[in-house]
């Protein structure tokens, strides 16, 4: 069974140096320019910093489904999203469709192009991880969370108004609003990306860090 690997970011270790952005743009675009990076360091609502990049959504990612040119596919070995520059016409629909802002449009040699993290398949590990000075970034396979832990992992507060904003940001596609109530369909599939907690407008979702597994 193929195990999907993703870049994980520990916001408690991130120091906001943005070296990952510079290394990424330098490796992939040949220029040290954060705007051309496939990984971005953003400030969360509580003031902490965290690096965000593509998490290779489960199932059929919105970016792939939105592309009219069929320029986006998955790498059969790494499960990373691949972009065919020959097919891509830079329409930007994938940029709009991605719920995490992980896909960007940048200026290439003579025209605009779309970029997304491909996990640096030509290297032993993604370069951003290699050069992260604080060890905030890691690269691991996403494994099922033991059900005993999963039940305690995603905490939805009674203050939740079941708006469903988190549903569209869940990379594991396990959150759903059914019969007016928000609930995880299968917590054991949670990738612990924390996008649900970060994007909840009223902070009604919390990842229990004591039960959380850093894959």
N, C-alpha and C positions, 0 to 999 in steps of 0.2 A: 504494500500500500504506500503510495507516494505521500510523503509528509511535506506540507507547505511550510516554508520558512519565511519569516518576516523580520523586519528591523524593529526592535523594541526600544523604547526610550523611558528611562527612569527619571521622572521629573525631580526627584529628591537629590539626584546626583548632577543634573544639568546645571552648569555654571553660566550659561548664556554667552560663551566665548564665540560661538558661531563658526568655529573651525570646521565643523561638518559641512556647512554651506560652502565655504571657500574650497575645501578639498573636493567636494562633489563637482562644483562648477569647473575647477581646474582639471579634474580628471576627465570629465565628460565633454566640456566645451573648450578646453584649452585656455581659459581665462578665469581669473579670480573675481567673480562677480556673483554675489548672493542672489541676484535676480535670475540667474541662469542655473541655480541649484535645484536639484530634485528633492532636497530635504529642506525643511524650513523650521526655524526655531521661533516659537510663538509664546506669548505670555498668557497664562491661564487667568481666570477670573480671581483666583486667590493670590495672584502675584507671582506664582512660581513659573518656571520656564520649562518647556518641553519641546522636543523635536518631533515634527510630524512628516510622514512620507506615505507613499502608497502601501496599503496593507493587503493588497491582492484579495479583494472581497470574495467571499464564498459564492458559489452558484454562478449566475451570469451577472458580472459586474455592470453597473449602469453605464460606464464609459464604453464598454464593448457594444452594448445594446444600442447606444445612441449614435454610433458611428455609421453614417450613410455610405461610406466608402469601404467598410469592412477592413479598415487599416489597423485596427487593434485586435490582437490575439493574445493567447497565453503561451508562455514558454513551457513546453511539455516536461522539462526537467525541473525548473525552479518555480513554476506557476506564476512567475512575474508577468506583468502586462508588457507586451511588446508593441512597438509602433512601426509600421512599414512606411518609411518616408516616400517610397514610390507611389503608394496608394493614398497617403494622407494629403488632403487638399487644404489643411489648416482652417477648416470651417469653424472649429471651436466648440462644437456640440459636446464633445467629451469633457472639455474644461467645465462647461456649465453643468453637465450631468454628475460629475464627481462630487459627492457630498462632503468630502474632506479638503477640497482645494489642493489635491495632490498632483493634479495635472496642470501644467503651465504652457503658455504660448510665449515663445521667445523669438527674437530675430536671428535667423541663421546667416549663412554666407550671402545669400541673395534673396531670401524670402523668409516669411514667418514659418515656424515649425512648432510641433507639439512635443513636449518632453515629459517623461515620467520615470520614476525609479525602476531600474531593471535589475537591481541587486548585484551589479558589477560581476557578471558571470565570467569575465576574463581574469578576475582576481580570486584569491582563496576566500576572501570575505569582502563585503562592501567596504570601500575605502573610508567612508565616514566613521565606521566603527574602528578601523585600524588607528585612525588619528585622533579619536576622541580622548582628550587628556584626563577626563574625570571618570571614564568608564560608564558613562550614562547610557551609551548605546550598546546593544547586544544583538546577536543574530542567532535565532534558534528556531527549531521546528515547533509548530503549534500542535500540541498534543491535547487530547481530550482531558478536561478537568474531572477528577474523581467526583462522582455525584454527591458524596457526602459533603465535600467542600463547595461544590457548585451551588448547592442550595443556600449557602450562606454568603456567596460571593457577590451577587447582585442585589443590593438593598434598595427597594423602592419605597420611599416614604409615604405615609398616609396623606401628606400634603400634595401628592401628585394629582394633577388635574387631568391626566390622561390625554394630553394634547397631541401626543404622537410625534413630536419633533425628534425624539431620540430614535424612533423606528427607522427613519431615513438615514441616520448616521451610524447605525450598527453594522460594522463590517462583517459580523457573523450572521446577520440576518435572522436573529433569534427573537428580537423584540417585536411585539405585536399588540395592537389594541383590539381586544375581542370582547364583544358585548359591552363596550364602553369602558373596559378596564385594561390597563397596561400590564403585560406580564411577559416573562421570557419563555419562549416555547421549549427550549432545551438548554438550560444553563450550562450543561457540561460542554457545549460547543463554544462557549464564550472565549474570545481571543484576548481578553483583558486589554483591549486597546484604549479603554476609558473614554471613547468618543461620546458615549451616551451621557456619562457624568459631566463631561466638559461642555456639552451642548445643551443640556437641560436648562431652560430659561429660568426655572425657579429652584434649581439645585435640589431636586427631589430624588435624584439617583446617586447612590454612593457605592463605590467598589470597596468592599471590606478588605483592607490591606492585610489584616492578620490571617485571613484565609486565602488571600491572593497568591497564586503561584506565578513566579516569574519564569516562564518557560526557558 
